[in-house]
């Protein structure tokens, strides 16, 4: 006699409810039918699953082992069903993704375009928000994934790192500091470098986010000075605009520099200090099994960075 998925579900539900009558009501079956299933299983395996105490039922050691291993089978069964539904051409799966402003503006669009080519039956729902809000929506089950900078705000999330984003030092095109740039002829296509300590007396334009603000201060301190922050902007484009107009100097992602029109972008330079990479990741809840669709999205995001 074979063991059925429902057999495991019935024993597990009785254990959770500590009552045959409550379990039967939750499972939408009669109490006699539930009791007969338990008796059948106990006779088959030659064990008792439950003992009665103070008008409640509790698992025996055999019952605990059955629920422990049976729960794994239930999880695998649910995952298998979900995977097959996702792979079926007759079903349209939905993947809900949150992203920080920078990543959705300059990176996510490339990933989405390629993902939709490869997965035409997947419907994507994209939400752009502050990084912390995106993380909270993942924790609350409103989103499946979020693409945000590290470190994460919530420890209940797991993450898969993406390719780092290099942070550059930027000044206006007519700024006197441009005279001190050093080109490396051995590295074609690389930005020139500059000694950041030369900017110690300059007003800085900072991005106003907790995660990046700490990095900006750390880089300046490594260069031997405490920066004077003249303005704190809410997004990278504002930082870029202020720097371009000569209102201060600051830091910008290399991706933003490379995709911006020449007449809009300021001058940008590499700086030779430790950890000038801004790290992004795809985060998800640590208490769930990723769907096949989410797994494919993550692998693609890692491959095209």
N, C-alpha and C positions, 0 to 999 in steps of 0.2 A: 504494500500500500504506500503510495507516494505522499510526500508532504506538500501541502499547498500554501501559497502565499497567505491566504486568508487564515489558515491555521495559526501562523505566526502572528498575524495582526490581532486575532482574537485573544491569544494569551497575553500579548503585550498590552492590549487595551484593558483587560481585567486587572493586570498588575498596576497600571496607571490609575485606574478608578478605585481599586481595592474593593470592588463590589461587582458581583455577577449581574445584578439588576441594572446598575448604572452603565456598565459596559455594554449590555444588550441594548439599552436605549440609545447609546452613542453609536453603536454599530448598525442600528435599525434592523435588528433581528430579535426573535423571541428568546426569553431566558432559557426555556427548555432546550431549544436548539443549540444555544451557546454551551450549556452544561453537557449536552451530548457530545459536542466536539471535544471538550476538555477530557471527558471520560474516554473517548476513543483514542486520543493521543496518549493519555496516561497508560492505557492498556497496551498500546503499541510499543511504547518505550520502556514499560515496566517501572515507571517512576510516578511520583506525585508532584504536581506543579505548585499547589497552593495548600496553605494551612489556614484555619480560621482562628481569629483571636479578637476578642472585644468587638464582635459584630462586623469585622472586616476580614478581608482575605489578604494574605501575604505570600510572597514567593518562597518556595523551598530552595535549597542550593541547586537542585536540578532545574527548578523554574527560573532561577537567576541566570544559569548557563544558557537555557533555551532562549530567554529574552535577549541576553547579551549578543549571542551569535545570530539569532534570528533578526535582530534589528539591523545588522550589517546586510543581511539578505534583502530586507525591505528597502534599504537605501540603494543597494545595487539595482534592484528591480525598478525603483523610481527613476534612477539615473538612466538605465537602459531604455525605458519607455520614453523619457524626455529626448534622449539622443536619437532614437528612431523617428520620433515625430519631427525633430529638427531636420533630419536628413530626407524626409519624405518630400517629394516635389509637390504633393497635394496640400501641404501645410505651410503656412507662412509664420515663421517664428519672429519674435520681436526682441531686439537688444536695446536696452536703455543705457545711454552713456552720458556722463557728466564731464565737463572739461573746464579748466581755467581759461580766462580770456586769451592769454598769450598762446596756449597750446591749440585752442580751437581756431584761432585766427591764422596761425602760420604752420601748424603741423597736422592737425586733425583732418583738415580737408583732403590732404593727400592720401591719408590712410582710408578715409571713408570712400573716396572715389575708387580706389583699388578693391576694397572689400566688397562694394556693391557689384563690381564687375564679376567677382568670383562667387558671390552669394546673392544672386538676384531674388531668391525667395525669402530673404531676411529683411524685415522692416526695421530701420534704425530710428530711434527717437533720441535726439541730442539736446542736452540742456547745458547752456553756458552759465556759469556762476562763479562766485568766489570759491577758492579751493576748499576752505573749511566747510562751506555749505554743501559742496559736491560730496565731500566725505560723509557728511551727516545724512544725505539722501541715500547713499549706498548703505549705510548702517540701518536706516529705517526701511530698507527694501524698496524705496522709490526708484532707485537706479541699480543696474547690474554692475557697472564699472564706472570708475572716474579716472581721468588723466590729470594729474596734479603734480606740482613740484614737491620734492622731499625737503625736510622730513615730514611725515604725516602727522596730523594733529591727534588722530585717534589710534590707540593701540589695538583696537578690535578689528583692524583691517590688515589684510595681507597685501603685498604688492610685488609687482614684477618690474624691475628697473628698465628704463628705456635709454637710448643713447644720450649722453650728456650734451648740454648746450653750453658752448664756450661764451664766457662773458668778456667783453672788450671795453676798453677805455675810449671815450668819445669826446671830441671837442669841435667847436665850430670851424669851418673851413678857413677862416681868416685869423684863427687864434695863433698867437706867438709860439705856443708849444709845438705846433706842427714842424717847426724848424729843427726840433730835437729827435724826430723820428728816425729810426734805424731800419733800413731794408736788409733782408737776408736773401741775397741773390741765389743761394742754394735751394731755396724753397719757393718754387714757382706757385703763384696763386695765393700765397700766405700774406696775411696782413703784416705791415711793418710793426716793429715793437717800439715802446717808449718807456722811459724811466718814470714811473708814477710819482716818485718823490718830488719831481719837478712841479707837481700840481698842489703842493702842500698849502699854498696861499690862495688857491682858487675857490670860489663858491661852488658847491656841488648840488646837482639835481638828483635826488634819490627817488627810487620807486618806493611808495608807501605800502609795503607789505611786510609782515613780521618775518616771513621766511627769507626774503631777499634783503631786507634792511640790515639784518645781522651780518650777512655776507659782505655787503658794501662797506660797513664799518671795519670788518676784519681785514679786508684787502688793503684799505687805507692804513690801518695800524701796522700791517706787515711792511708797508712802505715807509714807516717811521713817523707818521703824523696822525693827528685827530682831525677829521674833515669838518669844515664848516658847511652845514647843510642849509642852503638858502631856500630850497623849495622841496616839498615832498609830494610827488604826483601819484595819482591813482592807477595810471596805466603807462605802458611803455611808450606809446605814441606821444603822450604829453611830455615825457622825459626827453624823447628825441627832439620834439619841437623846440623846447626850451634850450637844449644844447645847441641845436642848429642856429638859433637866433643869437647865440653868444651870451645867454643869460647865466651860464654856468657850465661846468663840465660834469661828466658822470659816466655811468656804466650802462651798456646795452648788450643784448644777446646778439651773437654773430649772425644768426639766421635773419634777424630783423634788419641788420645792416646790409646783408647780401641781396635781399629781395626788395629793398627800397630804392626808388628812383634816385639817380645821382644828384639831381637838383634839390632833393629833400633830405637825403642822409647827411649827417655830419661826418667828419673824419673819424675813423676808428682804428684802434691799435691794440695789438696783443700786449699783455703785461705779464712779466715773468715772475709770478708769485704762486705759491702753492694753492691748490684747490680753487681755481677760477672757473670750474665747470659748475653749471647750474643743473641739478639732477631732477629729472622727471620720472614718473612711474605710473603704471596702471594699477589701481587699487580695487580690492573687492573684499567682501565679508569673509572672515576666516573660519566661519562655522558652516559654510555651505560647499557643496561640490560645484565647481564651475560647469556651466553647460557647454556642450560641444560648440555652439555658436560663439560663446564668449572666449573659449580657448582658441578658436580659429582667429578671432579678432586680435587677441593678444599676440599670437605668433606672427601675424601679418604686421602689426605695429612695430614689433621688434626687428623685423626683416627690412623694412623700408626706411628706417631712421637714418 
